[in-house]
Amino acid sequence: MNKFYYYASYFLIAGFFVTGCAHFSRTATTADLSSMSAQKLLDRLEQNYLKLNTLEGKAQFQAQMEGAGYEAAANVKLIMPDSLFTKFEAMFGFDVGTFSCNRKKFALHIPMQKVLYTGQLDSIDLAKFFQIQVTYDELMEGFTGIPRIQSGEFAPLAIDNNQYLMMSRSATGTHRYWIDATQFVVTQYQFHDLNGTLQITKVFSNFKKYDDILLPKTIQISRPVQKQMFSLFYHDRKVNQPIDRNNFKIRGIPRNTRHIRL
């Protein structure tokens, strides 16, 4: 079981981290608190989220951790709101691993270990993968680059560097979201724990419009305490094109692969 979490963390954590700045070609709009509210911002963000039905893309994944670094090509497929498939390949097409899941089941194939893990999603601890508490919706967010802010109690809306700044508190700490005043997308997210320590920074950058949906081409997440940085750079992406759900099945598994059900 410990080996499962060790290898799974390498593949799954790709979906979570971002640093950078958003880039838009349109003339920037000046943020104006007199005509904006937290609820209006939430409504605009939700409109963009609801337009996304499917995504199929190729990306470069990079992981930088203390004393180590990794890089792999990632093939990503997802059907909103709950089906995800991603395959990682190292240089020269070397198969690193494939992960497929929905809100009920998951499968993880690791060719080098000749092992296939499967099971109910609620039978595994996602927190052990990411070493942070994470929901399935946040996992999907990591591959789409569209964070979904839940309604709740927010501090008074503020402006920071001509972006709207939304802040909320939870039982675990403080959440901050920076929202572009022109395109109404989240460009950065930070989480500070109850001691005020910055635990996570996500930055979504290089936005491009696909089928009237704004998506970032670069998704990165940093964890300063652990000295970790994870980046996903999309270089090719198809949005809202039909995807056969059979493509979410992991294929070509050798007969000598051990199948471990969790």
Helices and strands as residue ranges (DSSP letters): H 2-12, G 13-15, G 33-35, H 38-51, E 54-65, E 68-79, E 83-89, G 91-93, E 95-101, E 105-110, G 111-113, E 115-120, G 121-123, H 126-130, H 136-144, E 158-160, E 163-169, E 173-180, E 186-193, E 198-210, E 213-223, E 228-239, G 245-248, E 258-261
